[in-house]
């Protein structure tokens, strides 16, 4: 039990800063970005909104935990399912720091392939998301002016918020309203991750499934079950490959590991339902597996 608490505290120290940043950005999205702008760039069908979401995701320096509140904010502003799923893939899957670490440890081929593989993965899952029929949750009845209802020609203006009021609104949404919405799922996800890290014999599994095609199965199971940020995944995969894991399985783990977490799974299930969660996970596994196999063929190892 002491080891479990130690691992949980380690996860909290690692994740809380990322969550704080993610919640703050979500507060800015909620308060500053107009709803019509989100609808214009992320609220329509087609490939362009998915490309925008993927590009934004690759540039934001947040992990899968930090990307969750931002994605929820985009969703509540009217973003379509496809761009939201693309954002949830591209944001945690890579970062500037991860690419620099990959280049220094694994070389240029790995680095270039990871970058374009993440874009392909985000775009593909976004396009799949656009094909799913999904009715967004009702975020509540719009506030109506009683004078406008009685007199259609009634004209009124709204007082602009002061800077202090906007700052309070950002902080209230970021650290009160949004944690109330998804905080429980995030904490349960942390408990599950700490439980797996404590009680599942990962060392034995690594030794048993490093080599051959079973390495892909290990990469998928390990990547889905464990929380690993994109930067930390690079040296981990490098050490596994030095012990015998083939390069394709290593690439699969690099792609899938940073994207999935119990928090992601639980929040997606709450906001979108089990159907969309299942499609998201199946698509993610299939695409990362395919990209891993392609990389192994290219590398010839």
PyMOL commands that set and color helices and strands:
alter all, ss='L'
color gray80, all
select helices_A, chain A and resi 2-32+35-42+47-59+64-77+81-93+96-106+108-131+146-150+163-199+202-209+214-225+230-242+247-256+262-272+274-299
alter helices_A, ss='H'
color red, helices_A
deselect
rebuild
show_as cartoon
